[in-house]
Amino acid sequence: MIEIQILTPIPAIAQGILRESILGRAQEAGLVKLEVVDLRRWTSDRHRTVDDTPYGGGPGMVMKIEPIASALAELRKPESRVILLSPQGSPLRQSMVKNYALASHLILLCGHYEGIDQRVVDHLIDEEVSIGDYVLTNGVLPALVLTDAIVRLIPGVLGDDQSVVTESFEGAMLDHPHYTRPDEFMGWRVPPVLLSGNHAAIAEWRANRALEATREKRPDLLG
């Protein structure tokens, strides 16, 4: 069973989401252990401070190394992988998610404020990951995105395990279009082949539509 700990000074952002829907059911079924850990547990001042002004001046505040180092010293296990969620990290890809899903213990360190003391990046983490070329108010949201992407790959989490192998970014292509009832709405009809019962023809149609969608929307995936 994989264990994922989200380390952040603002745990309330994540707690509700982890209890809901597929993430909540996966925990109830004993398929994954998810925990939000309050970084402020490892502060020593009465204000529970996790940030300070940057050396050299400049705007914003910087996350301090001391509470992070203390937290990781306590939480880390020999098999742990510590991932910092940051705009400067490697762009997240489905191949990376599949690799993370094989781990037994992940600690997701959430970046906050203007940045994080570089010594954390240089000495205390294993990887730095970004979910996109944009900046958010905190690193909890990317940590939740990564957690969700990992958990849904765990066998038994989804109702149909085949769904994870027939979707976008599997096989270097986007997913094919999907339709459901009714077969006609406001004059917009479902492609007849999907109603034909001819599974070979349906498979061919889906493969062709997936290729078309990839060429149109994400040609970079085709190399």
Residue frames as qw, qx, qy, qz and C-alpha x, y, z in Angstrom:
[[0.000, 0.888, 0.460, 0.000, 0.00, 0.00, 0.00],
 [0.408, 0.422, -0.019, 0.809, 1.31, 3.41, -0.95],
 [0.324, -0.742, -0.400, 0.429, 1.48, 6.16, 1.69],
 [0.322, 0.558, 0.163, 0.748, 1.41, 9.81, 0.61],
 [0.353, -0.670, -0.382, 0.530, 2.05, 12.64, 3.07],
 [0.259, 0.762, 0.204, 0.557, 1.43, 16.24, 2.06],
 [0.530, -0.402, -0.307, 0.680, 3.66, 18.54, 4.11],
 [0.108, 0.621, 0.272, 0.727, 2.36, 22.12, 4.30],
 [0.105, -0.059, -0.499, 0.858, 1.86, 24.97, 6.80],
 [0.491, 0.092, 0.081, -0.863, -1.78, 25.30, 5.69],
 [0.099, 0.003, 0.993, 0.069, -3.21, 21.75, 5.94],
 [0.423, 0.431, 0.560, -0.567, -6.86, 22.80, 5.95],
 [0.420, 0.507, -0.359, -0.662, -6.77, 23.39, 2.19],
 [0.361, 0.266, -0.853, -0.268, -6.20, 19.69, 1.52],
 [0.222, -0.043, 0.882, -0.415, -8.03, 17.89, 4.30],
 [0.623, 0.349, 0.350, -0.607, -11.54, 18.15, 2.89],
 [0.601, 0.522, -0.437, -0.419, -10.57, 17.12, -0.62],
 [0.189, 0.341, -0.920, 0.044, -8.76, 14.00, 0.55],
 [0.358, 0.086, 0.798, -0.478, -11.91, 12.80, 2.30],
 [0.612, 0.455, 0.156, -0.628, -14.14, 13.06, -0.76],
 [0.733, 0.529, -0.238, -0.354, -15.00, 10.95, -3.82],
 [0.894, 0.271, -0.346, 0.089, -12.44, 8.49, -5.18],
 [0.265, 0.521, -0.601, 0.546, -9.67, 9.61, -2.83],
 [0.518, -0.364, 0.452, -0.628, -11.87, 9.06, 0.20],
 [0.953, 0.031, 0.009, -0.302, -13.13, 5.69, -1.00],
 [0.711, 0.439, -0.503, 0.221, -9.59, 4.52, -1.78],
 [0.013, -0.462, 0.654, -0.599, -8.59, 5.20, 1.82],
 [0.731, -0.185, 0.311, -0.578, -11.68, 3.51, 3.21],
 [0.953, 0.212, -0.161, -0.142, -10.87, 0.44, 1.12],
 [0.720, -0.555, 0.353, 0.222, -7.33, 0.34, 2.51],
 [0.798, 0.482, 0.174, 0.319, -5.74, 0.85, -0.90],
 [0.413, 0.529, -0.139, 0.729, -3.80, 3.99, 0.03],
 [0.454, -0.652, -0.401, 0.456, -2.90, 6.01, 3.10],
 [0.254, 0.652, 0.136, 0.701, -3.18, 9.78, 2.66],
 [0.480, -0.656, -0.376, 0.444, -2.19, 12.30, 5.32],
 [0.196, 0.838, 0.001, 0.509, -1.86, 16.07, 5.47],
 [0.694, -0.337, -0.324, 0.548, 0.96, 17.03, 7.83],
 [0.071, -0.989, -0.102, -0.082, 1.17, 20.48, 9.39],
 [0.635, 0.428, -0.268, 0.585, 4.69, 21.85, 8.91],
 [0.187, -0.735, 0.213, -0.616, 4.14, 24.19, 11.87],
 [0.901, -0.418, -0.110, -0.029, 4.50, 21.19, 14.21],
 [0.829, -0.018, -0.075, 0.554, 8.24, 21.62, 13.79],
 [0.136, 0.745, -0.076, 0.649, 8.44, 25.32, 14.67],
 [0.566, -0.207, -0.575, 0.554, 9.84, 26.50, 17.99],
 [0.023, 0.073, -0.185, 0.980, 8.54, 30.07, 18.41],
 [0.247, 0.374, 0.693, -0.565, 5.16, 31.06, 19.82],
 [0.467, 0.529, -0.071, -0.705, 4.00, 32.37, 16.43],
 [0.785, 0.138, 0.598, 0.081, 4.81, 29.01, 14.75],
 [0.277, 0.811, -0.244, -0.454, 6.78, 30.82, 12.03],
 [0.839, 0.116, 0.472, 0.246, 7.73, 28.95, 8.87],
 [0.550, 0.659, 0.204, 0.471, 8.93, 31.91, 6.76],
 [0.410, -0.669, -0.029, 0.620, 11.26, 34.90, 6.97],
 [0.318, 0.893, -0.090, -0.304, 12.49, 37.84, 4.89],
 [0.896, 0.353, 0.018, 0.268, 14.93, 37.00, 2.06],
 [0.554, -0.505, 0.215, 0.626, 18.65, 37.65, 2.39],
 [0.339, 0.055, 0.468, 0.815, 19.65, 40.35, -0.09],
 [0.274, 0.353, 0.176, -0.877, 16.25, 42.04, 0.10],
 [0.207, -0.064, -0.757, -0.616, 13.31, 41.82, -2.24],
 [0.604, -0.207, -0.035, -0.768, 9.57, 41.25, -2.05],
 [0.869, -0.134, -0.380, -0.289, 7.76, 38.47, -0.25],
 [0.576, -0.574, 0.537, -0.224, 8.82, 35.91, 2.30],
 [0.524, 0.398, -0.747, -0.094, 10.90, 32.74, 2.01],
 [0.910, -0.333, -0.159, -0.188, 10.16, 29.38, 3.64],
 [0.270, -0.750, 0.582, -0.161, 12.71, 28.61, 6.35],
 [0.585, 0.315, -0.746, -0.050, 14.90, 25.53, 6.22],
 [0.109, -0.294, 0.802, -0.508, 14.78, 24.62, 9.94],
 [0.678, 0.053, 0.464, -0.567, 11.18, 23.38, 10.23],
 [0.810, 0.413, -0.274, -0.314, 11.42, 21.57, 6.90],
 [0.382, 0.458, -0.782, 0.184, 14.64, 19.82, 7.89],
 [0.299, -0.189, 0.757, -0.550, 13.17, 18.79, 11.24],
 [0.781, 0.205, 0.197, -0.556, 9.96, 17.52, 9.64],
 [0.760, 0.444, -0.441, -0.175, 11.76, 15.48, 7.01],
 [0.130, 0.434, -0.833, 0.317, 14.13, 14.04, 9.61],
 [0.468, -0.037, 0.692, -0.548, 11.11, 12.66, 11.47],
 [0.769, 0.362, 0.184, -0.494, 8.89, 11.66, 8.54],
 [0.515, 0.585, -0.572, -0.256, 11.45, 10.27, 6.13],
 [0.901, -0.179, 0.392, -0.054, 11.95, 6.51, 5.85],
 [0.434, -0.352, 0.667, 0.493, 14.67, 4.63, 3.94],
 [0.379, 0.349, 0.768, 0.381, 12.21, 4.03, 1.08],
 [0.142, 0.817, 0.364, -0.423, 10.77, 7.58, 1.02],
 [0.420, 0.341, 0.347, 0.766, 10.83, 9.89, -1.99],
 [0.091, -0.683, -0.325, 0.648, 10.55, 13.58, -1.15],
 [0.343, 0.488, 0.513, 0.617, 9.03, 15.70, -3.92],
 [0.062, -0.462, -0.206, 0.860, 8.92, 19.48, -3.82],
 [0.336, 0.713, 0.584, 0.193, 6.00, 21.02, -5.72],
 [0.218, -0.648, 0.078, 0.726, 7.35, 24.17, -7.36],
 [0.564, 0.783, 0.067, -0.253, 7.02, 26.16, -10.61],
 [0.110, 0.770, -0.601, -0.181, 10.73, 25.50, -11.19],
 [0.636, -0.205, 0.743, -0.042, 10.39, 21.72, -11.17],
 [0.068, -0.075, 0.854, 0.510, 10.31, 19.23, -14.01],
 [0.562, 0.023, -0.174, -0.808, 6.98, 19.33, -15.88],
 [0.566, -0.042, 0.754, -0.332, 4.70, 16.58, -14.64],
 [0.483, 0.253, -0.642, -0.540, 4.00, 13.84, -17.17],
 [0.902, -0.148, -0.036, -0.404, 1.87, 10.72, -17.02],
 [0.794, 0.249, -0.506, 0.225, 5.02, 8.59, -17.23],
 [0.109, 0.393, -0.583, 0.703, 6.24, 10.24, -14.02],
 [0.653, -0.274, 0.204, -0.676, 2.89, 9.63, -12.33],
 [0.941, 0.041, -0.295, -0.162, 3.06, 5.93, -13.22],
 [0.567, 0.317, -0.589, 0.480, 6.51, 5.75, -11.68],
 [0.199, -0.372, 0.465, -0.779, 5.38, 7.46, -8.48],
 [0.815, -0.190, -0.052, -0.545, 2.46, 5.04, -8.19],
 [0.855, 0.100, -0.494, 0.123, 4.99, 2.24, -7.71],
 [0.154, 0.459, -0.565, 0.668, 6.52, 3.90, -4.64],
 [0.498, -0.413, -0.744, 0.167, 5.69, 2.89, -1.08],
 [0.311, -0.746, -0.356, 0.468, 6.08, 6.29, 0.59],
 [0.345, 0.536, 0.205, 0.742, 5.94, 9.77, -0.92],
 [0.241, -0.653, -0.344, 0.630, 6.36, 13.04, 0.95],
 [0.314, 0.672, 0.376, 0.555, 4.99, 15.97, -1.06],
 [0.346, -0.441, -0.237, 0.794, 6.55, 19.19, 0.19],
 [0.231, 0.833, 0.469, 0.182, 4.43, 22.20, -0.71],
 [0.382, 0.102, -0.010, 0.919, 6.13, 25.43, -1.70],
 [0.106, -0.861, -0.490, 0.083, 4.60, 28.65, -0.39],
 [0.220, -0.849, 0.006, 0.481, 5.20, 32.40, -0.29],
 [0.306, 0.833, -0.334, -0.318, 7.88, 33.89, -2.55],
 [0.672, 0.434, -0.600, 0.005, 9.93, 30.73, -2.52],
 [0.909, -0.414, -0.037, 0.023, 11.79, 28.21, -0.42],
 [0.328, -0.785, 0.495, 0.177, 15.31, 28.33, 1.03],
 [0.649, 0.559, -0.473, -0.205, 17.52, 26.95, -1.75],
 [0.049, -0.439, 0.871, -0.215, 19.34, 24.71, 0.71],
 [0.717, 0.101, 0.549, -0.418, 16.14, 22.63, 0.94],
 [0.784, 0.564, -0.087, -0.242, 16.27, 22.07, -2.82],
 [0.362, 0.684, -0.630, 0.060, 20.00, 21.38, -2.81],
 [0.084, 0.369, -0.864, 0.331, 20.16, 18.98, 0.12],
 [0.380, -0.012, 0.719, -0.581, 16.80, 17.78, 1.47],
 [0.757, 0.360, 0.203, -0.507, 14.58, 16.69, -1.45],
 [0.621, -0.031, 0.720, 0.306, 14.80, 14.01, -4.11],
 [0.291, 0.394, 0.628, 0.605, 12.85, 15.68, -6.91],
 [0.119, 0.426, 0.186, -0.878, 11.23, 18.98, -7.85],
 [0.213, 0.395, 0.828, 0.335, 8.00, 18.84, -9.87],
 [0.206, 0.257, 0.032, -0.944, 5.83, 21.46, -11.56],
 [0.443, 0.451, 0.769, -0.097, 2.25, 20.95, -12.79],
 [0.427, 0.755, 0.410, 0.281, 2.53, 23.77, -15.33],
 [0.434, 0.167, 0.005, 0.885, 4.12, 27.03, -16.40],
 [0.259, -0.717, -0.198, -0.616, 2.11, 29.27, -14.10],
 [0.184, 0.185, -0.658, 0.706, 2.24, 30.37, -10.47],
 [0.511, -0.584, -0.582, -0.244, -0.33, 29.53, -7.78],
 [0.329, -0.786, 0.186, -0.490, -0.84, 30.98, -4.32],
 [0.551, -0.522, 0.617, -0.210, 0.42, 27.81, -2.64],
 [0.230, 0.376, -0.870, -0.222, 1.84, 24.37, -3.32],
 [0.484, 0.059, 0.775, -0.401, -1.03, 22.41, -1.79],
 [0.708, 0.501, 0.090, -0.491, -3.04, 22.55, -5.01],
 [0.512, 0.545, -0.639, -0.181, -0.27, 20.96, -7.12],
 [0.115, -0.268, 0.918, -0.270, 0.25, 18.37, -4.37],
 [0.624, 0.238, 0.551, -0.500, -3.43, 17.46, -4.57],
 [0.676, 0.568, -0.257, -0.393, -3.22, 17.20, -8.37],
 [0.299, 0.477, -0.826, 0.009, -0.26, 14.85, -8.11],
 [0.341, -0.094, 0.832, -0.427, -1.93, 12.82, -5.35],
 [0.720, 0.366, 0.278, -0.520, -5.10, 12.39, -7.39],
 [0.608, 0.579, -0.469, -0.275, -3.16, 11.37, -10.49],
 [0.103, 0.386, -0.902, 0.163, -1.22, 8.75, -8.51],
 [0.460, -0.002, 0.731, -0.504, -4.11, 7.28, -6.53],
 [0.759, 0.386, 0.077, -0.519, -6.31, 6.65, -9.57],
 [0.545, 0.502, -0.654, -0.154, -3.58, 4.36, -10.99],
 [0.235, -0.297, 0.864, -0.333, -3.60, 2.06, -7.98],
 [0.351, -0.116, -0.862, -0.348, -5.34, -1.24, -8.87],
 [0.255, -0.479, -0.817, 0.195, -8.82, -1.41, -7.43],
 [0.046, -0.345, -0.257, 0.902, -9.27, 2.35, -6.98],
 [0.398, 0.208, -0.283, -0.847, -11.31, 2.89, -10.14],
 [0.788, 0.127, 0.394, -0.455, -14.40, 0.85, -10.89],
 [0.897, 0.423, 0.114, 0.064, -12.89, -0.32, -14.18],
 [0.562, -0.569, 0.351, 0.487, -9.10, -0.68, -14.18],
 [0.602, 0.348, 0.502, 0.514, -9.15, -0.69, -17.99],
 [0.132, 0.958, 0.250, 0.052, -10.09, 2.99, -17.97],
 [0.353, -0.825, 0.268, 0.350, -6.55, 3.98, -17.01],
 [0.505, -0.202, 0.648, 0.533, -5.08, 2.35, -20.12],
 [0.343, 0.534, 0.651, 0.417, -7.53, 3.80, -22.64],
 [0.059, -0.935, -0.282, 0.207, -7.31, 7.49, -21.79],
 [0.333, 0.914, -0.154, 0.176, -5.28, 10.55, -22.74],
 [0.053, -0.805, 0.577, -0.127, -1.48, 10.35, -22.53],
 [0.743, -0.187, 0.642, 0.022, -1.45, 6.55, -22.58],
 [0.716, 0.317, 0.517, 0.346, 0.35, 5.43, -25.71],
 [0.300, -0.241, 0.206, 0.900, 1.51, 9.00, -26.45],
 [0.078, -0.367, -0.553, -0.744, -1.90, 10.10, -27.72],
 [0.367, -0.077, 0.299, -0.877, -4.96, 11.92, -26.47],
 [0.385, 0.218, 0.857, -0.263, -8.15, 10.02, -25.75],
 [0.001, -0.306, -0.724, -0.618, -10.85, 9.42, -28.34],
 [0.380, -0.246, 0.004, -0.892, -14.24, 11.22, -28.11],
 [0.002, 0.185, 0.937, -0.295, -16.89, 9.78, -25.79],
 [0.433, -0.211, -0.283, -0.829, -20.69, 9.76, -26.10],
 [0.065, 0.171, 0.919, -0.349, -23.60, 8.49, -24.03],
 [0.021, 0.620, 0.762, 0.183, -27.43, 8.58, -24.10],
 [0.742, 0.478, 0.396, -0.254, -29.43, 10.07, -25.72],
 [0.645, 0.064, 0.522, 0.554, -28.16, 9.20, -29.20],
 [0.218, 0.546, 0.357, 0.725, -29.69, 12.43, -30.55],
 [0.254, -0.688, -0.412, 0.540, -29.93, 15.82, -28.84],
 [0.129, 0.818, 0.023, -0.560, -30.97, 19.06, -30.56],
 [0.720, 0.675, -0.098, -0.126, -30.09, 17.46, -33.88],
 [0.079, 0.698, -0.709, 0.058, -26.61, 16.46, -32.74],
 [0.969, -0.019, -0.118, -0.218, -26.23, 12.73, -33.26],
 [0.626, -0.508, 0.579, 0.124, -23.82, 10.16, -31.93],
 [0.242, 0.495, -0.715, -0.429, -21.58, 8.72, -34.69],
 [0.880, 0.053, -0.153, -0.446, -23.46, 5.70, -36.14],
 [0.612, 0.326, -0.707, 0.141, -20.48, 3.38, -35.80],
 [0.064, -0.275, 0.725, -0.628, -20.77, 3.56, -32.00],
 [0.682, 0.037, 0.335, -0.649, -24.31, 2.23, -32.22],
 [0.657, 0.358, -0.541, -0.384, -23.46, -0.53, -34.68],
 [0.893, -0.309, 0.285, -0.161, -22.30, -3.21, -32.26],
 [0.849, 0.431, -0.167, 0.254, -19.32, -3.86, -34.56],
 [0.622, -0.735, 0.083, 0.257, -16.49, -3.87, -32.02],
 [0.688, 0.003, 0.309, 0.657, -13.72, -4.02, -34.61],
 [0.238, 0.680, 0.323, 0.614, -15.14, -1.01, -36.44],
 [0.385, -0.907, -0.135, -0.107, -15.60, 0.85, -33.15],
 [0.723, -0.488, 0.154, 0.464, -12.01, 0.17, -32.13],
 [0.548, 0.264, 0.339, 0.718, -10.76, 1.42, -35.50],
 [0.010, -0.843, -0.297, -0.448, -12.94, 4.55, -35.27],
 [0.544, -0.831, -0.044, 0.107, -11.66, 5.31, -31.77],
 [0.717, -0.243, 0.234, 0.610, -8.04, 4.87, -32.81],
 [0.385, 0.489, 0.358, 0.696, -8.50, 7.18, -35.79],
 [0.196, -0.897, -0.236, -0.319, -10.30, 9.84, -33.74],
 [0.665, -0.671, 0.027, 0.326, -7.60, 9.70, -31.06],
 [0.627, 0.016, 0.294, 0.721, -4.93, 10.24, -33.69],
 [0.159, 0.697, 0.358, 0.600, -6.87, 13.14, -35.21],
 [0.414, -0.891, -0.173, -0.071, -7.36, 14.78, -31.81],
 [0.703, -0.480, 0.134, 0.507, -3.66, 14.45, -31.03],
 [0.511, 0.280, 0.347, 0.735, -2.60, 15.89, -34.37],
 [0.019, -0.788, -0.331, -0.518, -4.98, 18.84, -33.91],
 [0.474, -0.856, -0.073, -0.192, -4.53, 19.63, -30.21],
 [0.556, -0.711, 0.414, 0.116, -1.15, 18.19, -29.15],
 [0.807, 0.545, -0.226, 0.028, 1.06, 17.45, -32.19],
 [0.003, 0.730, -0.635, 0.252, 4.08, 17.60, -29.88],
 [0.745, -0.271, 0.550, -0.262, 3.05, 14.22, -28.45],
 [0.914, 0.380, 0.129, -0.053, 3.60, 12.57, -31.82],
 [0.686, -0.366, 0.343, 0.527, 7.26, 13.54, -31.99]]
